[in-house]
Amino acid sequence: MGFRTVVVLSNDQSHEWENDPELGKKIFYAASAGDRLPLQYGQVVECVHADLQTLAVFDGYAGKPVAYTHWNRGQSDEVRNLALLKDLAEKMGYRVSKKPTKETK
């Protein structure tokens, strides 16, 4: 696996970036300089190895990674989502527990 770059572009400025022949280079340099570097039209949110799973919050024209886990072969969406949720909860000082079902009461 290689690396993944996540970029947020402002639709309000699409009339500028849609015809920018240098946009790819600008994204490359912003990603190479460090995560979350602002671009003329948006922001590089992260540039990480592709086997890292990220939970991010996107608000306005920006994004921020808030939790991470590592990819595992054959992992279900439910397992992945729970791992990301637990990572975020742990960072905030919480624990995640499943609600009891009729069978477990």
The 8 nearest C-alpha neighbors of each residue, nearest first, counted from 0:
[[1, 49, 50, 2, 48, 3, 51, 47],
 [0, 2, 49, 48, 3, 50, 47, 4],
 [1, 3, 48, 49, 47, 4, 46, 0],
 [4, 2, 49, 47, 46, 48, 5, 1],
 [3, 5, 46, 45, 6, 47, 2, 30],
 [4, 6, 44, 45, 43, 46, 3, 7],
 [5, 7, 43, 44, 42, 8, 4, 41],
 [8, 6, 42, 41, 61, 43, 60, 9],
 [9, 7, 41, 40, 10, 6, 42, 60],
 [8, 10, 11, 12, 41, 40, 60, 13],
 [9, 11, 13, 12, 8, 14, 40, 60],
 [10, 12, 9, 13, 14, 8, 40, 15],
 [13, 11, 10, 14, 9, 15, 40, 16],
 [12, 14, 10, 16, 15, 17, 11, 9],
 [13, 15, 12, 17, 16, 18, 11, 10],
 [16, 14, 13, 12, 17, 18, 19, 40],
 [17, 15, 19, 13, 18, 14, 12, 40],
 [18, 16, 13, 15, 14, 19, 20, 12],
 [17, 19, 16, 20, 15, 14, 13, 22],
 [20, 18, 16, 21, 22, 17, 15, 23],
 [19, 21, 22, 18, 23, 16, 17, 24],
 [20, 22, 24, 19, 23, 25, 26, 18],
 [23, 21, 25, 19, 24, 20, 26, 16],
 [24, 22, 26, 25, 21, 27, 20, 19],
 [23, 25, 27, 21, 26, 22, 28, 29],
 [26, 24, 22, 28, 27, 23, 29, 21],
 [25, 27, 29, 23, 24, 28, 30, 22],
 [28, 26, 24, 30, 25, 29, 31, 23],
 [27, 29, 31, 25, 30, 26, 32, 24],
 [28, 30, 26, 32, 31, 27, 36, 25],
 [29, 31, 27, 28, 32, 33, 26, 46],
 [32, 30, 28, 29, 33, 27, 34, 46],
 [33, 31, 29, 30, 28, 34, 36, 27],
 [34, 32, 30, 31, 36, 35, 29, 46],
 [33, 35, 45, 36, 44, 46, 30, 43],
 [36, 34, 44, 43, 45, 42, 37, 33],
 [35, 37, 43, 34, 29, 42, 33, 38],
 [38, 36, 42, 41, 35, 43, 39, 29],
 [37, 39, 41, 42, 40, 36, 29, 43],
 [38, 40, 41, 37, 42, 25, 16, 8],
 [41, 39, 38, 8, 9, 12, 16, 42],
 [42, 40, 8, 38, 7, 9, 39, 37],
 [41, 43, 37, 38, 7, 6, 44, 36],
 [42, 44, 6, 35, 36, 45, 5, 30],
 [45, 43, 35, 5, 6, 62, 42, 34],
 [46, 44, 34, 5, 43, 4, 35, 47],
 [45, 47, 4, 3, 30, 34, 5, 2],
 [48, 46, 2, 3, 49, 45, 4, 51],
 [47, 49, 2, 50, 51, 1, 3, 46],
 [48, 50, 2, 3, 51, 1, 0, 47],
 [51, 49, 70, 48, 69, 52, 0, 71],
 [52, 50, 69, 49, 70, 48, 68, 53],
 [53, 51, 68, 67, 69, 70, 50, 54],
 [54, 52, 67, 66, 55, 64, 51, 68],
 [53, 55, 66, 65, 64, 67, 83, 52],
 [56, 54, 64, 65, 63, 53, 57, 62],
 [55, 57, 63, 62, 64, 58, 65, 54],
 [58, 56, 62, 61, 55, 63, 59, 60],
 [59, 57, 61, 62, 60, 56, 63, 55],
 [58, 60, 61, 57, 62, 9, 7, 56],
 [61, 59, 9, 58, 41, 7, 8, 62],
 [62, 60, 58, 59, 57, 42, 7, 63],
 [61, 63, 57, 56, 44, 58, 55, 64],
 [62, 64, 56, 55, 44, 65, 57, 61],
 [63, 65, 55, 54, 66, 56, 53, 62],
 [64, 66, 55, 54, 63, 87, 56, 67],
 [67, 65, 54, 87, 86, 53, 83, 64],
 [66, 68, 53, 52, 83, 54, 86, 51],
 [69, 67, 52, 51, 83, 82, 70, 53],
 [68, 70, 51, 52, 50, 71, 67, 53],
 [69, 71, 50, 51, 52, 68, 72, 74],
 [72, 70, 74, 73, 69, 50, 79, 75],
 [71, 73, 74, 70, 75, 50, 69, 79],
 [74, 72, 71, 75, 70, 76, 78, 79],
 [73, 75, 71, 72, 78, 79, 76, 70],
 [76, 74, 78, 77, 79, 73, 80, 72],
 [75, 77, 79, 78, 80, 74, 81, 73],
 [76, 78, 80, 75, 79, 81, 74, 82],
 [77, 79, 81, 75, 76, 80, 82, 74],
 [80, 78, 76, 82, 77, 81, 75, 83],
 [81, 79, 77, 83, 82, 78, 76, 84],
 [80, 82, 84, 78, 83, 79, 85, 77],
 [83, 81, 85, 79, 80, 84, 86, 78],
 [84, 82, 86, 80, 81, 85, 66, 67],
 [83, 85, 81, 87, 86, 82, 88, 80],
 [86, 84, 88, 82, 83, 87, 89, 95],
 [87, 85, 83, 89, 84, 88, 66, 82],
 [86, 88, 66, 90, 84, 89, 85, 83],
 [87, 89, 93, 85, 91, 90, 86, 94],
 [90, 88, 92, 86, 93, 91, 87, 85],
 [89, 91, 87, 88, 92, 86, 93, 66],
 [92, 90, 88, 89, 93, 87, 86, 94],
 [91, 93, 89, 90, 88, 94, 87, 86],
 [94, 92, 88, 89, 91, 95, 90, 85],
 [95, 93, 88, 89, 96, 85, 92, 91],
 [94, 96, 85, 93, 88, 97, 84, 89],
 [97, 95, 98, 94, 99, 85, 93, 81],
 [96, 98, 99, 95, 100, 94, 81, 103],
 [97, 99, 100, 96, 103, 95, 101, 104],
 [100, 98, 103, 97, 104, 101, 102, 96],
 [101, 99, 103, 102, 104, 98, 97, 96],
 [100, 102, 104, 103, 99, 98, 97, 96],
 [101, 103, 100, 104, 99, 98, 97, 96],
 [104, 102, 100, 101, 99, 98, 97, 96],
 [103, 101, 102, 99, 100, 98, 97, 96]]
